[in-house]
Amino acid sequence: PFFSVDLGKKVGIITTARITHATPAAAYAHSAERDWEGYDTKRFGIRETREGCRDIAHQLVLRSPPIDLVFGGGRRYFYPNTMVDVENPKLNGSRTDNRSLIDEFWHGRFIWNKNQMDKIVLGTSTPLMGLFEYNHLYFETDRIVNRTDKPSLSQMTKFAIEHFLNMKQNGFFLLIEGGRIDHGHHDTKARYALDEFVEFDDAIGQAVEILKEKDLLNDTLLVVTADHSHVFTIGTYSTRGSNILGFGSLESLNVSEIDAFPVNIIAYGNGPNFPSPRNESYFSSIDTNTTSYLSPAAMPLSSETHGGEDVPVYARGPWSHLFIGTMEQHTIAHKMAYAACWG
């Protein structure tokens, strides 16, 4: 987003992961190690500081000018381990340098729940930081049941776009990450991953709807992509309308010829559910629709891995033709800058 600042545009970053996590951090920080999220001595401490490095959370609050809107999780990295969390008295911050970054450096407004967000007057120029959880935000499937006091990705997206449009400035750059899609896949909990993807799609739809309503859709470049794939696969020969979280529905083709039990539509190349139980008792007791169900994996690992295939890049709006065909991932930022007439 640095070119957007140079062009006088407002800048916002939204994620459902910690705001210091890999994707959001790449938008504002320079770090030799992605795990240098905070000063905690286990991964980042005195030696790194002496060598001129700053942890990622520190870099965020030191940005000058500050990022106009920051929404995500990860309060733990912004408070010392001697300070109780603003929301959960059983938790303390994780910083071991005895610094409260919000109190010491952040000169804007700080919020941590949806009620506070809803009370903000849209278009105010004060920089806004919302850290809505101690760690990552809840999975959307759990949020709608247990934590409706916290905003969803689509709600944060709607707020941010309307907030920037009310500023009547020279446009804006907004990075929106559905960060917990990845986490659901690593656990091979397909229900979580797919529900997170639906919420991400809803956020995109929310953005399109607002821009269309304001007659700004044709003036706005929207780019949607992923940083990597997962070893997540869809198999079996299922009839149209089958529950994707369930089993193949054409019995002659979707019962294993090895053990005569059903075959999952969704599976992973590796992950924790190996070997997946295959017996009468198991299949009569499981519910593949639940968030606790682990999809079967072909290789044993405690955490499922990323994949190596190409991922899509979707774009619409001015200069979207630059995003056609196969490209190296790093060129996306250059094309966005070119489209914004920067450099």
Residue pairs with C-beta under 8 A, 6 or more apart in sequence:
1 11
1 13
1 27
1 28
1 67
1 173
1 175
3 337
3 340
3 342
3 343
4 10
4 11
4 171
4 172
4 173
4 340
4 342
5 11
5 65
6 342
7 170
7 171
7 340
7 341
7 342
8 169
8 170
9 169
9 170
9 171
9 172
9 173
9 340
10 68
10 69
10 164
10 167
10 169
10 171
10 172
10 173
11 67
11 68
11 69
11 172
11 173
11 174
12 67
12 68
12 69
12 70
12 71
12 160
12 164
12 172
12 173
12 174
12 175
13 19
13 24
13 27
13 28
13 67
13 69
13 70
13 71
13 72
13 174
13 175
14 69
14 71
14 72
14 153
14 156
14 157
14 160
14 174
14 175
14 176
14 177
15 21
15 23
15 24
15 71
15 72
15 73
15 175
15 176
15 177
15 179
16 72
16 73
16 136
16 137
16 140
16 153
16 177
16 178
16 179
16 180
16 196
17 23
17 24
17 72
17 73
17 74
17 136
17 137
17 177
17 179
17 180
17 182
17 183
18 24
18 37
18 72
18 73
18 74
18 77
18 135
18 136
19 25
19 57
19 60
19 70
19 71
19 72
19 73
19 74
19 131
20 29
20 37
20 38
20 56
20 57
20 60
20 74
20 77
21 37
21 72
21 74
21 136
21 179
22 34
22 227
23 175
23 177
23 179
23 227
24 72
24 175
24 177
24 179
25 31
25 34
25 37
25 56
25 60
27 175
28 59
28 60
28 63
28 67
29 56
29 59
29 60
30 59
31 53
31 55
31 56
31 59
32 53
33 43
33 44
35 43
35 44
36 43
36 44
36 48
36 53
36 55
36 56
37 43
37 44
37 55
37 56
37 57
37 74
37 77
38 44
38 55
38 56
38 57
38 58
38 76
38 77
38 78
38 94
38 95
39 45
39 49
39 55
39 57
39 58
39 95
39 96
39 97
39 99
40 77
40 94
40 95
40 96
41 96
44 53
44 55
45 96
48 55
54 62
55 77
56 77
57 74
57 77
57 78
57 95
57 101
58 101
58 105
60 67
60 70
61 78
61 101
61 102
61 104
61 105
61 106
62 105
66 106
66 107
66 108
66 127
67 127
68 127
68 128
68 164
68 172
69 127
69 128
69 129
69 160
69 163
69 164
69 174
70 127
70 128
70 129
70 130
70 131
71 129
71 130
71 132
71 151
71 156
71 160
72 130
72 131
72 132
72 137
72 179
73 131
73 132
73 133
73 134
73 135
73 136
73 137
74 131
74 133
74 134
74 135
74 136
75 85
75 86
75 87
75 93
75 112
75 131
75 133
75 134
76 85
76 91
76 93
76 94
76 134
76 135
77 93
77 94
77 95
78 93
78 95
78 100
78 101
78 102
78 131
79 85
79 92
79 93
79 94
79 95
79 100
79 101
79 102
80 92
80 93
80 95
80 96
80 97
80 98
80 99
80 100
81 92
81 93
81 94
81 95
81 96
82 92
82 93
82 98
83 92
83 93
83 100
84 91
84 92
85 91
85 92
85 93
85 134
86 112
87 112
87 113
87 134
88 134
91 134
93 100
95 101
102 110
102 129
106 127
106 129
107 127
108 126
108 127
108 128
108 129
109 120
109 126
109 127
109 128
109 129
110 129
110 130
110 131
111 117
111 120
111 128
111 129
111 130
112 130
112 131
112 132
113 132
113 149
113 150
114 132
114 148
114 149
114 150
114 151
114 155
115 149
116 130
117 130
117 151
117 155
117 156
117 159
120 128
120 159
120 163
122 159
122 162
122 163
122 166
123 163
123 165
123 166
123 167
123 168
125 167
128 163
130 151
130 156
132 150
132 151
133 150
136 179
136 180
136 183
137 143
137 150
137 180
138 146
138 147
138 150
139 180
139 183
139 184
139 192
139 195
139 196
139 291
140 152
140 153
140 180
140 195
140 196
140 198
140 199
141 191
141 192
141 195
141 291
142 291
143 150
143 152
144 152
151 159
152 199
152 202
153 176
153 178
153 199
153 200
153 202
153 203
154 199
154 202
154 203
154 205
154 206
156 176
156 203
157 174
157 176
157 203
157 206
157 207
158 206
158 210
160 174
160 176
161 172
161 174
161 206
161 207
161 210
161 211
162 210
164 172
164 174
165 210
165 214
165 216
173 340
176 203
176 207
178 196
178 197
178 199
178 200
178 203
180 192
180 196
181 193
181 196
181 197
181 200
182 230
183 192
183 193
184 190
184 191
184 192
184 193
184 194
184 195
184 196
185 193
185 230
185 232
185 268
185 304
186 230
186 303
186 304
186 305
187 271
187 272
187 294
187 303
187 304
188 268
188 271
188 272
188 273
188 294
188 295
188 297
188 304
189 291
189 292
189 293
189 294
189 295
190 232
190 245
190 266
190 293
190 295
191 245
191 289
191 290
191 291
191 293
192 291
193 232
194 244
194 245
204 222
204 224
207 222
208 217
208 222
211 217
211 220
217 317
218 317
218 318
219 317
219 318
220 317
220 318
221 315
221 316
221 317
221 318
221 319
221 320
221 336
221 339
221 340
222 315
222 316
222 317
222 320
223 313
223 314
223 315
223 320
223 323
223 332
223 336
224 313
224 314
224 315
225 311
225 312
225 313
225 314
225 332
226 311
226 312
227 311
227 329
228 306
228 307
228 311
229 306
229 307
229 308
229 309
229 311
230 268
230 304
230 305
230 306
230 307
231 268
231 269
231 270
231 271
231 304
231 305
231 306
231 307
232 266
232 268
232 269
232 304
232 307
233 266
233 267
233 268
233 269
234 244
234 265
234 266
235 248
235 263
235 264
235 265
235 267
236 247
236 248
236 250
236 253
236 254
236 263
236 264
236 265
237 248
237 250
237 253
237 254
238 244
238 248
238 249
238 250
238 254
238 265
239 249
239 250
242 248
242 249
242 265
243 265
243 288
243 289
244 265
244 266
245 265
245 266
245 288
245 289
245 293
246 264
246 265
246 288
246 289
247 254
247 262
247 263
247 264
247 265
247 288
248 254
248 255
248 262
248 263
248 264
248 265
254 262
254 263
255 261
255 262
255 263
256 262
256 263
256 278
259 278
261 278
261 279
261 283
262 283
264 288
264 295
264 296
266 295
267 295
267 296
267 297
267 298
268 295
268 296
268 297
268 298
268 304
269 297
269 298
269 299
269 304
269 305
269 307
270 297
270 298
270 299
270 300
270 301
270 304
270 305
271 294
271 295
271 297
271 299
271 301
271 303
271 304
272 294
272 297
272 300
272 301
272 302
272 303
272 304
273 294
273 295
273 296
273 297
274 296
274 297
274 298
274 299
274 300
274 301
275 300
276 294
276 296
276 297
286 293
287 293
288 295
297 304
310 326
313 323
313 327
313 332
314 323
315 322
315 323
318 339
319 335
319 338
319 339
322 335
322 338
322 339
323 332
323 335
327 335
337 343
